[in-house]
Amino acid sequence: MPRMVQCVKLGRELPGLDKPPFPGELGQRIYDHVSKQAWDMWPAQSTLIINHYSLNMADPESRKILREQMEEFFFGKDSKMPEGWTPEAVGAGASSKGGGSSKGGGGGASRKK
């Protein structure tokens, strides 16, 4: 059975990480209070931050900024996801109805006059 944590990001009890994601106090804090599901949201967020601020991960100051943003993402004042929020299902947009056919949906439908 996986280790459970009360996730500060998602606001419910969920499976936690197998080990701290990195050494130090912040890594331990994430291990203790962030679920695997919430941790899996971080790579996309970090990519947005790196691109938006043009961060260079070889630069110690850029790494410091990203670390501060990570702490804000998980533990900041407005970090908790809105009530009722649920993650998108894997393969969102894929319909299980009708197998692999896209008949009748999606593209611009032709109009008959």
N, C-alpha and C positions, 0 to 999 in steps of 0.2 A: 504494500500500500504506500502511495507517495506521501511525502511529508506535506502537511497542510499549513497554510498561512492565512491570516486575515489580511487580504491584499488592500493596501492603502489606495492604490490606483483604481481598482475595480469595485471596491467596497463590499467584498464578500469573501467567504472562505473558499480557497482554491488550492490546487497543488502548487507547492513551492519549487524553487530551483534545487538541483541536486547538490550544488556547492556554490559558495560565493562567486560572483562573476569576475571579481578581481580582488587583490589584497587591499587591506586598509579598512578604515571605519565606514566609508560609504559602501564598499563592497559587502561588508557584513550587514549593514543596515538594509541594503537591497535584499540580501539573502533572507533576513528575518521578516521583512514586511512586504515584499513584492512577489506576486505569483509568477509562475512561468509564462502564463498567458499574457500578463502585463509586460513582462520582460521582453517577450517576443514582439511587442509593439515598438520597442526602442530602436532597432536598426533603421526602420523607415524614417522615424523622427530624427535620428542623428544624421541621416543622409540629407534631409531637408535643411537642417541647421548648418551642416558643413557647406552645402552649396549656397545657401542664402548669405552666409557671412564670409564665403570664400576662405574657409579655414584650411590651413596647411597642417596636417597631423604630425609633420616633422618638427613643427614649431611648438615649444613648451607652452607659450601663451595661448595658442589655439587649442591645445589639449586641455588647458585649464578652463577655457570658455566652454568647451564641450562638456566637461565634467560638471561645471556649474549648471549648465542647461539640463543635464541628466538629473541632477538633484532636484531641480525645479520641476521637471517632467513627472517625477515620481512622488515628491514630497512637498511641492510648493502649495501655496494657498489655494489655487484653483486647479490642482492637479487631478482631483477625482473626476472620473467620467460622469456625465449627466445620469440622473436616476432613470432607469429603464433602458439604458444603453446596452446593446448586445453586439458582439463582434459579427462581422460578415461571415457567412458560412464559407467553408473552403470551396472554391470553384463557384463563387457567387456569380449569378447571371446564367449559369448553366442550368438548363431545364432537364429534369428527369422525365418529363412527359414526352412521349413520342420518340424516345431513343435519341439518336443523333440528328434527327431531321430539324431543319430550321423553317419548315413549311409554315407559312402564314405569319411569321413574326420577324421583327428586327428591322429590315431595310425599308426603303421607301416603297410603299405599295403603289402599284399602278392603278390609275383611276379609269373607270369606264364611263364614257359619256353617253 
